[in-house]
Amino acid sequence: MKQVLEFLGFIALVQGALGLAHEFTDWHVGLVQRIGFLEGYEVYVSVALLLLAFALFAAAQSAGPD
């Protein structure tokens, strides 16, 4: 379970960082800007993904050794 949480946390961290990179540097990377109903909320979703990543990492740490 710990490895699954860490993997999901890593994916959320990468997508959140790429979403912010897209917004501030206009690179065309990440999945957040490709989802149509999130139009105009990309920064908020990217920050939420970063927070979710840290929460998943904390949950993985509290899960203990596998």
Z-matrix of the N, CA and C atoms (Angstrom, degrees):
N
C 1 1.442
C 2 1.531 1 111.04
N 3 1.340 2 114.54 1 -36.21
C 4 1.456 3 118.98 2 -179.17
C 5 1.527 4 111.33 3 -61.70
N 6 1.326 5 116.41 4 -41.45
C 7 1.459 6 120.11 5 -179.33
C 8 1.522 7 111.95 6 -67.09
N 9 1.315 8 116.97 7 -35.13
C 10 1.473 9 120.66 8 177.86
C 11 1.518 10 109.90 9 -65.69
N 12 1.337 11 117.17 10 -44.95
C 13 1.460 12 120.70 11 178.84
C 14 1.523 13 111.24 12 -63.07
N 15 1.327 14 116.85 13 -41.16
C 16 1.459 15 119.93 14 178.33
C 17 1.523 16 111.57 15 -65.59
N 18 1.323 17 117.11 16 -39.31
C 19 1.464 18 120.61 17 178.64
C 20 1.530 19 110.74 18 -64.68
N 21 1.327 20 116.70 19 -46.76
C 22 1.470 21 120.08 20 178.79
C 23 1.522 22 111.35 21 -64.17
N 24 1.322 23 116.81 22 -36.86
C 25 1.460 24 120.78 23 176.19
C 26 1.516 25 111.80 24 -63.97
N 27 1.324 26 115.97 25 -41.10
C 28 1.463 27 119.83 26 178.23
C 29 1.525 28 111.23 27 -63.87
N 30 1.326 29 116.82 28 -43.76
C 31 1.472 30 120.53 29 179.18
C 32 1.531 31 110.21 30 -62.75
N 33 1.333 32 117.23 31 -44.05
C 34 1.463 33 120.66 32 178.85
C 35 1.528 34 110.66 33 -63.77
N 36 1.324 35 117.36 34 -39.94
C 37 1.459 36 121.59 35 179.54
C 38 1.529 37 111.01 36 -63.65
N 39 1.312 38 116.27 37 -45.92
C 40 1.467 39 120.16 38 -178.98
C 41 1.526 40 110.63 39 -65.49
N 42 1.332 41 117.46 40 -45.23
C 43 1.464 42 119.81 41 -178.66
C 44 1.530 43 112.01 42 -66.99
N 45 1.323 44 116.65 43 -36.78
C 46 1.459 45 119.59 44 176.43
C 47 1.519 46 112.00 45 -65.42
N 48 1.331 47 116.44 46 -43.68
C 49 1.462 48 120.64 47 178.93
C 50 1.528 49 111.19 48 -66.26
N 51 1.327 50 117.10 49 -41.07
C 52 1.463 51 119.97 50 178.49
C 53 1.528 52 111.49 51 -67.29
N 54 1.330 53 116.97 52 -35.17
C 55 1.460 54 120.09 53 176.74
C 56 1.513 55 111.73 54 -63.97
N 57 1.337 56 116.88 55 -41.83
C 58 1.471 57 119.74 56 177.12
C 59 1.521 58 111.11 57 -69.36
N 60 1.324 59 116.95 58 -37.65
C 61 1.460 60 119.74 59 176.54
C 62 1.524 61 110.75 60 -61.67
N 63 1.321 62 116.48 61 -39.01
C 64 1.467 63 120.24 62 177.90
C 65 1.523 64 111.42 63 -63.29
N 66 1.314 65 116.88 64 -42.95
C 67 1.454 66 120.39 65 -176.87
C 68 1.523 67 112.84 66 -69.49
N 69 1.325 68 117.65 67 -37.41
C 70 1.456 69 120.25 68 -173.40
C 71 1.520 70 114.09 69 -97.00
N 72 1.319 71 118.56 70 -17.84
C 73 1.461 72 120.61 71 179.77
C 74 1.519 73 112.51 72 -119.72
N 75 1.322 74 118.14 73 -7.40
C 76 1.463 75 124.68 74 -179.64
C 77 1.524 76 112.39 75 63.73
N 78 1.338 77 116.80 76 26.75
C 79 1.454 78 120.34 77 169.38
C 80 1.521 79 107.25 78 -73.42
N 81 1.283 80 117.64 79 152.96
C 82 1.461 81 121.22 80 179.15
C 83 1.520 82 108.91 81 -104.45
N 84 1.343 83 115.49 82 73.30
C 85 1.462 84 122.23 83 -178.27
C 86 1.524 85 109.01 84 -131.10
N 87 1.310 86 116.73 85 159.46
C 88 1.459 87 121.79 86 176.42
C 89 1.513 88 113.00 87 87.77
N 90 1.325 89 114.24 88 170.14
C 91 1.459 90 120.46 89 -177.38
C 92 1.528 91 113.59 90 -102.50
N 93 1.317 92 117.71 91 -17.39
C 94 1.468 93 120.43 92 -172.98
C 95 1.520 94 111.15 93 -61.34
N 96 1.326 95 118.54 94 -43.23
C 97 1.464 96 120.65 95 -177.30
C 98 1.522 97 112.05 96 -74.96
N 99 1.308 98 118.50 97 -12.82
C 100 1.469 99 121.54 98 -178.75
C 101 1.533 100 112.75 99 -87.38
N 102 1.314 101 118.06 100 -10.70
C 103 1.458 102 121.82 101 -178.91
C 104 1.528 103 107.75 102 -91.24
N 105 1.316 104 116.11 103 117.32
C 106 1.458 105 122.25 104 -169.66
C 107 1.516 106 115.94 105 -61.51
N 108 1.329 107 118.92 106 -42.12
C 109 1.458 108 119.79 107 -174.51
C 110 1.533 109 112.93 108 -75.37
N 111 1.322 110 117.79 109 -4.56
C 112 1.463 111 121.54 110 176.94
C 113 1.524 112 112.09 111 -93.65
N 114 1.310 113 117.11 112 6.70
C 115 1.464 114 122.41 113 -177.77
C 116 1.532 115 110.55 114 -54.99
N 117 1.312 116 115.75 115 122.18
C 118 1.451 117 121.64 116 179.97
C 119 1.523 118 114.38 117 93.35
N 120 1.317 119 117.17 118 -11.02
C 121 1.460 120 121.77 119 -178.68
C 122 1.519 121 112.17 120 -117.64
N 123 1.312 122 117.42 121 19.26
C 124 1.461 123 121.00 122 -173.44
C 125 1.528 124 112.83 123 -61.22
N 126 1.333 125 117.12 124 -40.64
C 127 1.463 126 120.13 125 -178.91
C 128 1.528 127 109.97 126 -65.05
N 129 1.330 128 116.70 127 -44.22
C 130 1.463 129 120.73 128 -179.31
C 131 1.528 130 111.61 129 -64.02
N 132 1.314 131 116.54 130 -40.80
C 133 1.463 132 120.84 131 179.11
C 134 1.525 133 110.29 132 -67.94
N 135 1.314 134 117.70 133 -38.07
C 136 1.459 135 120.47 134 178.92
C 137 1.524 136 111.28 135 -66.00
N 138 1.328 137 117.15 136 -42.21
C 139 1.465 138 120.55 137 176.83
C 140 1.524 139 109.92 138 -65.35
N 141 1.324 140 117.49 139 -39.72
C 142 1.465 141 120.51 140 177.62
C 143 1.528 142 110.96 141 -63.73
N 144 1.323 143 117.78 142 -37.04
C 145 1.464 144 120.74 143 176.78
C 146 1.524 145 111.28 144 -65.62
N 147 1.326 146 117.12 145 -38.99
C 148 1.462 147 119.92 146 176.80
C 149 1.527 148 111.05 147 -63.78
N 150 1.321 149 116.68 148 -43.51
C 151 1.468 150 120.37 149 178.15
C 152 1.530 151 111.01 150 -65.03
N 153 1.319 152 116.53 151 -39.62
C 154 1.457 153 120.56 152 176.39
C 155 1.529 154 111.08 153 -62.23
N 156 1.321 155 116.58 154 -39.18
C 157 1.460 156 120.62 155 178.96
C 158 1.527 157 110.65 156 -61.60
N 159 1.328 158 117.32 157 -45.25
C 160 1.461 159 119.67 158 179.56
C 161 1.524 160 111.23 159 -66.17
N 162 1.328 161 117.19 160 -35.40
C 163 1.465 162 120.06 161 176.92
C 164 1.529 163 110.89 162 -67.05
N 165 1.315 164 117.29 163 -38.96
C 166 1.467 165 120.48 164 177.93
C 167 1.528 166 111.38 165 -67.07
N 168 1.338 167 116.42 166 -38.97
C 169 1.466 168 118.98 167 176.58
C 170 1.522 169 111.02 168 -64.64
N 171 1.324 170 116.91 169 -39.30
C 172 1.473 171 120.05 170 177.98
C 173 1.525 172 110.87 171 -65.98
N 174 1.310 173 116.53 172 -39.05
C 175 1.476 174 119.84 173 177.99
C 176 1.514 175 110.40 174 -66.47
N 177 1.312 176 117.43 175 -36.90
C 178 1.461 177 120.36 176 178.25
C 179 1.521 178 110.84 177 -66.23
N 180 1.314 179 117.14 178 -37.65
C 181 1.454 180 120.32 179 178.60
C 182 1.528 181 111.57 180 -67.35
N 183 1.334 182 116.33 181 -38.82
C 184 1.458 183 119.53 182 -179.01
C 185 1.530 184 112.27 183 -76.77
N 186 1.338 185 117.01 184 -16.19
C 187 1.459 186 120.51 185 178.53
C 188 1.523 187 111.34 186 -70.14
N 189 1.314 188 116.76 187 -20.59
C 190 1.456 189 120.13 188 178.50
C 191 1.503 190 112.34 189 81.91
N 192 1.327 191 116.21 190 -177.84
C 193 1.474 192 119.17 191 -178.46
C 194 1.525 193 111.50 192 -69.36
N 195 1.311 194 114.17 193 148.51
C 196 1.467 195 120.71 194 -178.06
C 197 1.490 196 113.00 195 -86.78
